[in-house]
Amino acid sequence: MSKGTKESQACLGRHQHGKSRVRVGRVWRMADGKNVFREYSVNTTLFSAMEHSYLEGTNDGMTATDTQKNMCYFVAKQLDRPCSVEEYAIALGRKFVSEYPLVSAAIIEVDQKPWQRVSVDGEAHNHGFAISGTEVRMTRVEVRKSGEVDVQSGFRELRLCKTTQSGYEGFHRDQYTLLPDTKERLMASSVMCTWSYFGGAQDYDMEYKKIRQKLVDAFFGTPKSGVYSPSVQKTLYEMGESVIDGCPEVEWIMLNMPNLHFNPLHPVASKFEHDVYFPTSEPHGTIEAVVQRRQRARL
Ligand SMILES: O=c1[nH]c(=O)c2[nH]c(=O)[nH]c2[nH]1
């Protein structure tokens, strides 16, 4: 903590400055005619020896947030081959800590929009892209001047729904409880998750695909019969467990899974036969947990 003025009881605590929502589009034009396209939204946060700015009102040595914004574009240009969103974030963080003497650490958070290459007549298009889903890929890297790098990856708004093989029963009952036990319901969520890598990964794109697939497989189970879910909590744990057991490079995974209720509808002059539902988004249950490795767990 830095000292404040003599008369005051106050002193400066933790401080940081950065730029939010820097939107970056990047196209790499490959020799074979294929274009690779990414759209990012970047947040930068710098930790730097800028106490004098808060205490004296002088800005010497400060990396202006406008400069931070420009650096997002500069580093995107410098990366001359297609790379993962994590590699972009690491390169940007490294640039800040190496370029500016007062910056001790940088946190770079990047969201990647879900643009996908389109197919026309069954063939992958050279330069055509479309967004059909809501899923946003995310990364958060922390780069320190010492050279240490922590990488977290994840996604949000992966919407999943299974129309059977879900129930919820045996919970605490009292005078406030209205919900009946059920062995048959519809389960839907919009999954948000982040995971941490032990010391980074060789191929972040490949890891992402693998982890995402493990989560989806565990949510649904096998194609014909699925897997029964006694609660969102149990399904969440099984999803995290399958990542921890199948991906040795992952240290922990945090899953946030709203329970987006599809309530039974009792149509006029008819009974509910698990066919017509009333979808709701408010209110919804919020279920979140971290699944971590037994050894080496750091959380
Ligand atoms: O899977 C569920 N978990 C809960 O914690 C919960 N609470 C609730 O009302 N319905 C459900 N479903």
The ligand as a Tripos MOL2 file, in Angstrom:
@<TRIPOS>MOLECULE
LIG
   12    13     1     0     0
SMALL
NO_CHARGES

@<TRIPOS>ATOM
      1 O1        -31.7790  -30.0510  -10.7790 O.2       1 LIG1
      2 C1        -32.3190  -29.2720   -9.9740 C.ar      1 LIG1
      3 N1        -31.5900  -28.7450   -8.9700 N.ar      1 LIG1
      4 C2        -32.1200  -27.8980   -8.0380 C.ar      1 LIG1
      5 O2        -31.4030  -27.4140   -7.1120 O.2       1 LIG1
      6 C3        -33.4720  -27.5620   -8.1920 C.ar      1 LIG1
      7 N2        -34.3020  -26.7610   -7.4850 N.ar      1 LIG1
      8 C4        -35.5240  -26.7980   -8.1070 C.ar      1 LIG1
      9 O3        -36.5370  -26.1420   -7.7490 O.2       1 LIG1
     10 N3        -35.4800  -27.6160   -9.1900 N.ar      1 LIG1
     11 C5        -34.2140  -28.1120   -9.2590 C.ar      1 LIG1
     12 N4        -33.6240  -28.9520  -10.1310 N.ar      1 LIG1
@<TRIPOS>BOND
     1     1     2 2
     2     2     3 ar
     3     2    12 ar
     4     3     4 ar
     5     4     5 2
     6     4     6 ar
     7     6     7 ar
     8     6    11 ar
     9     7     8 ar
    10     8     9 2
    11     8    10 ar
    12    10    11 ar
    13    11    12 ar
@<TRIPOS>SUBSTRUCTURE
     1 LIG1         1 GROUP 0 **** ****
